[in-house]
Amino acid sequence: MNPVSIEIQLSNIVSGRKLSHVLRELGQGKNARISLGDLIGALGEQSFVPLMILFSLPNVFLFVPGSSVITGLPLMFIALQLAMGRPSVWLPKVLSDRSIEQAVFSRIVAHAVPWIEWVERMVRPRYWPFSRLVAEQIVGLVSLVMAIFMFLPIPFANSLPAISVILLALGLGEHDGLWLSGGAITSLISVGIVVAIFAAGTFAMLSFF
């Protein structure tokens, strides 16, 4: 199937649909692989929140070995563009051509969608104190830091930053201040853990001298 037909198919799937529905239908697709460029082209201006969630999920469920290296760099690009106020996501060709096997994607979907469906029932507009631009800048900058943490080869330190990004993205997408606050708190905890790991590593190295 050529890229144009894939983009049309994906566009029909995601238009006005919940993320859980999108993931279920993509997971049941017949294509051998799904590239990042296909997803971005189909999602268009609505791509920031779904892509932030999609790039974070593998780091939460740990179904793809080395997933933090694969997903961390694109997530950094996306978060930076969100903070800069871009209307839609752009990735360089070397990243947009990256793809994931349908079988791997389906495995991630099977485990992630029940959780996403539960979240979708819980999230709703409430307690929203920011303008759209300010919220996007805050979420973009914090998610950028979390994406850097995910990208770094830090043992057992990927899941919590990934959860932070998911909470922030859900809060931004639905203007839910409670979920946004949860993402901010989780981000602070992530920073504390990463700083502690680096401090412990530095102390261990200095102890050899």
C-alpha positions as CSV (number, residue, x, y, z in Angstrom):
1,M,0.0,0.0,0.0
2,N,1.5,3.4,-1.0
3,P,1.9,6.3,1.5
4,V,-0.9,8.3,0.1
5,S,-3.5,5.5,0.5
6,I,-2.2,4.9,4.1
7,E,-2.6,8.6,4.9
8,I,-6.1,8.6,3.6
9,Q,-7.0,5.5,5.6
10,L,-5.5,6.9,8.8
11,S,-7.2,10.2,8.2
12,N,-10.6,8.5,8.0
13,I,-9.9,6.6,11.1
14,V,-8.8,9.5,13.4
15,S,-11.3,12.2,12.3
16,G,-13.3,13.1,15.3
17,R,-12.5,9.8,17.1
18,K,-11.3,9.0,20.6
19,L,-7.7,7.9,20.8
20,S,-8.7,4.5,22.1
21,H,-10.8,3.9,19.0
22,V,-8.0,5.1,16.7
23,L,-5.5,2.7,18.4
24,R,-7.8,-0.2,18.2
25,E,-8.5,0.2,14.5
26,L,-4.8,0.8,13.7
27,G,-3.9,-2.2,15.7
28,Q,-6.2,-4.3,13.5
29,G,-4.8,-2.9,10.3
30,K,-3.3,-5.0,7.5
31,N,-0.2,-2.9,6.8
32,A,3.1,-4.5,7.6
33,R,4.4,-1.3,9.2
34,I,3.1,2.1,10.3
35,S,5.5,5.0,10.0
36,L,5.6,8.2,12.0
37,G,5.1,10.3,8.9
38,D,1.9,8.5,8.1
39,L,0.5,9.2,11.6
40,I,1.6,12.8,11.6
41,G,0.2,13.5,8.1
42,A,-3.2,11.9,9.1
43,L,-3.5,13.7,12.4
44,G,-2.6,17.1,11.1
45,E,-3.3,20.0,13.5
46,Q,-4.7,17.6,16.1
47,S,-1.4,15.6,16.3
48,F,0.3,16.9,19.3
49,V,-1.6,15.2,22.1
50,P,-2.1,11.8,20.4
51,L,1.5,11.6,19.4
52,M,2.8,12.6,22.8
53,I,0.7,9.8,24.3
54,L,1.7,7.3,21.6
55,F,5.4,8.0,22.0
56,S,5.2,7.7,25.8
57,L,3.2,4.5,26.0
58,P,6.0,2.1,25.0
59,N,8.1,3.5,27.9
60,V,5.4,2.9,30.4
61,F,4.6,-0.7,29.4
62,L,8.2,-1.6,28.4
63,F,7.1,-3.9,25.5
64,V,9.8,-2.7,23.1
65,P,13.4,-3.2,24.1
66,G,15.3,0.1,23.8
67,S,12.0,2.0,23.2
68,S,13.3,5.1,25.0
69,V,15.9,5.6,22.3
70,I,13.3,5.1,19.5
71,T,10.6,7.3,21.0
72,G,12.6,9.8,23.1
73,L,14.1,11.8,20.2
74,P,10.8,12.3,18.3
75,L,9.1,13.2,21.5
76,M,11.7,15.9,22.1
77,F,11.0,17.4,18.7
78,I,7.2,17.3,19.3
79,A,7.5,18.9,22.8
80,L,9.8,21.6,21.6
81,Q,7.4,22.5,18.7
82,L,4.4,22.5,21.1
83,A,6.3,25.0,23.3
84,M,7.1,27.1,20.3
85,G,3.5,27.4,19.3
86,R,3.6,25.5,16.0
87,P,0.2,24.6,14.6
88,S,1.1,21.1,13.7
89,V,3.9,18.6,14.2
90,W,6.9,18.4,11.8
91,L,9.7,15.8,12.0
92,P,12.8,15.5,9.8
93,K,12.7,12.8,7.2
94,V,15.2,10.6,9.2
95,L,12.6,10.4,12.0
96,S,9.3,10.6,10.0
97,D,10.4,7.5,8.0
98,R,10.8,5.4,11.1
99,S,8.2,2.8,11.4
100,I,7.0,0.1,13.8
101,E,5.9,-3.4,12.9
102,Q,2.2,-4.0,13.0
103,A,2.6,-6.9,15.4
104,V,4.5,-4.8,17.9
105,F,2.1,-2.0,17.6
106,S,-0.9,-4.4,18.1
107,R,0.8,-5.8,21.2
108,I,1.2,-2.3,22.7
109,V,-2.4,-1.4,21.8
110,A,-3.8,-4.6,23.4
111,H,-2.3,-3.7,26.8
112,A,-2.6,0.1,26.6
113,V,-6.1,0.6,25.3
114,P,-8.1,-0.6,28.4
115,W,-6.1,1.9,30.5
116,I,-6.7,4.7,27.9
117,E,-10.4,3.9,27.8
118,W,-10.6,4.2,31.6
119,V,-8.7,7.6,31.4
120,E,-11.1,8.8,28.7
121,R,-14.0,8.3,31.0
122,M,-12.3,10.2,33.8
123,V,-10.9,13.2,32.0
124,R,-13.1,16.3,31.3
125,P,-12.8,20.1,31.1
126,R,-12.5,21.5,34.7
127,Y,-10.3,23.8,36.8
128,W,-8.5,25.2,33.8
129,P,-6.5,28.4,34.7
130,F,-4.5,29.0,31.6
131,S,-4.9,30.3,28.1
132,R,-4.3,27.9,25.3
133,L,-0.9,29.4,24.4
134,V,0.4,29.5,28.0
135,A,-0.8,25.9,28.6
136,E,0.9,24.7,25.4
137,Q,4.2,26.4,26.4
138,I,4.2,24.9,29.9
139,V,3.3,21.4,28.7
140,G,5.7,21.6,25.9
141,L,8.7,22.7,28.1
142,V,8.0,20.2,30.8
143,S,7.4,17.4,28.3
144,L,10.7,18.3,26.7
145,V,12.6,17.7,29.9
146,M,10.7,14.5,30.5
147,A,11.6,13.3,26.9
148,I,15.3,14.0,27.6
149,F,15.0,11.9,30.7
150,M,13.5,9.1,28.7
151,F,16.2,9.3,26.0
152,L,19.0,9.1,28.5
153,P,20.3,5.6,29.3
154,I,19.2,5.7,32.9
155,P,18.1,2.3,34.3
156,F,14.5,2.1,35.5
157,A,14.0,5.9,35.0
158,N,11.9,5.9,31.9
159,S,8.4,4.9,33.1
160,L,7.7,7.8,35.4
161,P,8.6,10.6,32.9
162,A,6.5,8.8,30.3
163,I,3.5,8.8,32.7
164,S,4.2,12.5,33.3
165,V,3.9,13.3,29.6
166,I,0.8,11.3,29.2
167,L,-0.9,13.0,32.1
168,L,0.2,16.5,30.8
169,A,-1.0,15.6,27.3
170,L,-4.4,14.4,28.5
171,G,-4.8,17.5,30.7
172,L,-3.9,19.8,27.7
173,G,-6.2,17.9,25.3
174,E,-9.3,18.1,27.5
175,H,-8.5,21.3,29.4
176,D,-8.5,19.2,32.6
177,G,-6.7,21.0,35.4
178,L,-6.6,18.0,37.7
179,W,-4.8,15.8,35.2
180,L,-2.5,18.7,34.3
181,S,-1.7,19.0,38.0
182,G,-1.1,15.3,38.3
183,G,1.3,15.5,35.4
184,A,3.2,18.4,37.0
185,I,3.5,16.6,40.3
186,T,4.7,13.4,38.6
187,S,7.2,15.5,36.6
188,L,8.7,16.9,39.8
189,I,9.0,13.4,41.3
190,S,10.8,12.3,38.0
191,V,13.2,15.2,38.3
192,G,13.9,14.3,41.9
193,I,14.6,10.6,41.0
194,V,16.8,11.5,38.1
195,V,18.8,13.9,40.2
196,A,19.2,11.3,42.9
197,I,20.4,8.7,40.4
198,F,23.0,11.1,38.9
199,A,24.1,12.2,42.4
200,A,24.5,8.5,43.5
201,G,26.4,7.8,40.3
202,T,28.7,10.8,40.8
203,F,29.3,9.8,44.5
204,A,30.2,6.2,43.4
205,M,32.6,7.4,40.8
206,L,34.3,9.9,43.2
207,S,34.7,7.1,45.8
208,F,37.1,5.3,43.5
209,F,39.5,8.2,43.5
